[in-house]
């Protein structure tokens, strides 16, 4: 049986794509885990092409793979995903060592290039690539109908396409049967789900359907767009114990000037009111957001407004990055990227330093509280866990020391994927320490 290795770059949406693709071909290939260094018959690279750093990483990985092919360590070299979708006309001539280039919107051609027949009736099945972790990213739609001026996703991934609800329920059942206990719901915009298929936003209905799947205990929402936010999602979060009181909602900015240039279809007042309603309707909710600094239109006053907004809003979780001009976007064609990179970085550093203090205060406020946590892993005598307020791979962790007496002699590995009741005993700006109750 020939060997196949897939290198997945970029976001968790790419990971889901890879796992669906692997199921389609697993009967015809020996699947070599990513990171295992050995010669392979076929190497497939699933690329990211969203921003400059991601593009550079993808190009670097492809060039390294081309060298491996020259050295005889790789038979066929294939590339798919966002980078090859975005630069389909340019890349083949630049890197001729690649045997096949494929986009990001349809993986049937990739499956066929691997000598297999694409089976759409199996599109709900996946080969999990994450080892023993008890959570899985769960993509409910593809593409995006938003036209944010800085974003290349719509012309890379295409228009929004919801996955039918019955297919998602089947996929959740398959994942639960493999030991998955938490679904991290992702899409370019999760709140848009259902509009194309059902004529209305159906995220809340989908949450109810998924919560009925036996074995799935937590549902976590990521990537929610603030404009036209569906209020019934908050009602579901407040009333359904399986929906984590956690919301990832990338706000990007708060200044009216910057939001208008970003084409976000909201203003600062709407943004502040939405946060107020979220916290009012879902007491104790943990809010994660993403912000952009240095976007065209962001002067000193606009950045100060952003700093004041973060100081007032006290997001439990926050990420930020500097604006980078992306060719083909509205912003690149109509706005001048006039803010020096040094100024952008200085603003980013100031914003993240402010958030570090907020995150530390939030974590310290939890010392002494009792929380339910999911055991993700066991490393060096310590359980790596999370509560409903921590999302995997982007937030901190709750660390619980293993002692045989505290766990009635249970083998540590047997507790991965289980829930524990713990008391928080210490905290820093990222991680917390706890003891089992």
Secondary structure as UniProt FT lines:
FT   STRAND          3..8
FT   HELIX           12..25
FT   TURN            26..28
FT   STRAND          30..32
FT   TURN            34..35
FT   STRAND          40..47
FT   HELIX           52..70
FT   TURN            71..72
FT   STRAND          74..81
FT   HELIX           82..86
FT   TURN            87..90
FT   HELIX           91..94
FT   TURN            96..97
FT   STRAND          100..101
FT   HELIX           108..113
FT   TURN            114..115
FT   HELIX           120..122
FT   TURN            123..124
FT   TURN            131..132
FT   STRAND          135..139
FT   STRAND          141..142
FT   TURN            149..150
FT   HELIX           153..157
FT   STRAND          161..162
FT   HELIX           165..177
FT   TURN            178..179
FT   STRAND          182..186
FT   HELIX           190..192
FT   TURN            193..194
FT   HELIX           195..198
FT   HELIX           203..211
FT   TURN            214..215
FT   STRAND          218..221
FT   TURN            227..228
FT   HELIX           231..239
FT   TURN            241..242
FT   STRAND          243..248
FT   HELIX           256..262
FT   HELIX           268..281
FT   TURN            283..284
FT   STRAND          286..293
FT   TURN            296..297
FT   HELIX           300..313
FT   STRAND          317..322
FT   TURN            327..328
FT   HELIX           330..334
FT   HELIX           341..365
FT   TURN            366..368
FT   STRAND          370..379
FT   TURN            380..381
FT   STRAND          382..386
FT   TURN            388..389
FT   TURN            392..394
FT   STRAND          398..401
FT   TURN            404..409
FT   HELIX           412..415
FT   TURN            416..417
FT   STRAND          419..427
FT   STRAND          432..436
//
